[in-house]
């Protein structure tokens, strides 16, 4: 058994339970999981990063005028790593929550 297959076996049953609960809440039949595949994070290697493109300290992108936000490893000093995606997403969430509080 490979790592991605083990992760799929571990994650699909809880996903199916969540889908079932959501379906019960809205009165619909739960969708069937037809295909489940996994891959290691290392399958994503950005050719460049937002920081490398001259963005300065930007760890996410937020365009309030157009109601658009983006985050991910591309915007971090760790492109291609899950740590970068986590940092970027957390910082964007903090920024959105701070804006909502004002």
Secondary structure, 3 states (H helix, E strand, C coil): CCHHHHHHHHHHHHHHHHHHHHHHHHCCCCCCCCCCCCCCHHHCCCCCCCCCCCCCCCCCEEECCCCEEECCHHHCCCCCCHHHHHHHHHHHHHHHHHHHHC
